[in-house]
Amino acid sequence: MTASWKPHALASPHADQISLRAGDTVVTTAEIQGVAVGSEGKVILANGFNWLRYRVRFADGTEVGDLDQRNIAPVGKTAKRLARANKRKS
């Protein structure tokens, strides 16, 4: 059985942050700890109050924590969901 993590009610993204959740698909936008730019992975942990950060498992099995909008970007269904959410806010 896998644990399901729910973000705390006070954890909400600032204007320049991305709001991801466990299971979302991302791609690296910068080289990080030996993971090449453009590598895809899945968010396995989303946490933080003031600084939203994510732990991501990449296709080769590498896990990297403390990632944010500076080094990952949403792709696929995740990107579409976030685009719809941003459109509703506008």
GIGI-V991230 format. One record per residue. N is the residue number from 0. RES is the residue in one small letter. PSI is psi as a letter, one per 40 degrees, with the letter a starting at -180 (none if undefined). OMEGA is omega in whole degrees, 0 to 359 (none if undefined). Layout:
BEGIN
N:RES:PSI:OMEGA + N:RES:PSI:OMEGA
END
This chain:
BEGIN
0:m:h:179 + 1:t:i:179 + 2:a:i:177 + 3:s:h:182 + 4:w:h:178 + 5:k:h:179 + 6:p:i:177 + 7:h:i:182 + 8:a:d:180 + 9:l:e:182 + 10:a:g:177 + 11:s:i:186 + 12:p:i:171 + 13:h:i:184 + 14:a:d:183 + 15:d:e:181 + 16:q:i:174 + 17:i:i:182 + 18:s:g:182 + 19:l:i:175 + 20:r:i:181 + 21:a:h:180 + 22:g:e:179 + 23:d:i:180 + 24:t:h:181 + 25:v:i:175 + 26:v:i:179 + 27:t:i:178 + 28:t:e:177 + 29:a:i:177 + 30:e:h:182 + 31:i:h:175 + 32:q:f:177 + 33:g:e:177 + 34:v:h:185 + 35:a:i:175 + 36:v:h:179 + 37:g:e:178 + 38:s:h:179 + 39:e:i:178 + 40:g:i:178 + 41:k:h:176 + 42:v:h:177 + 43:i:e:176 + 44:l:h:176 + 45:a:h:180 + 46:n:i:178 + 47:g:i:177 + 48:f:c:182 + 49:n:d:179 + 50:w:h:179 + 51:l:h:182 + 52:r:i:190 + 53:y:i:171 + 54:r:h:186 + 55:v:h:172 + 56:r:h:181 + 57:f:i:185 + 58:a:d:181 + 59:d:e:178 + 60:g:e:179 + 61:t:h:175 + 62:e:h:179 + 63:v:h:179 + 64:g:i:178 + 65:d:f:177 + 66:l:i:178 + 67:d:a:184 + 68:q:e:179 + 69:r:d:184 + 70:n:e:174 + 71:i:i:177 + 72:a:i:179 + 73:p:i:176 + 74:v:i:175 + 75:g:b:182 + 76:k:d:179 + 77:t:d:180 + 78:a:d:179 + 79:k:d:179 + 80:r:d:181 + 81:l:d:177 + 82:a:d:177 + 83:r:d:180 + 84:a:d:179 + 85:n:d:179 + 86:k:d:179 + 87:r:d:180 + 88:k:d:184 + 89:s:none:none
END
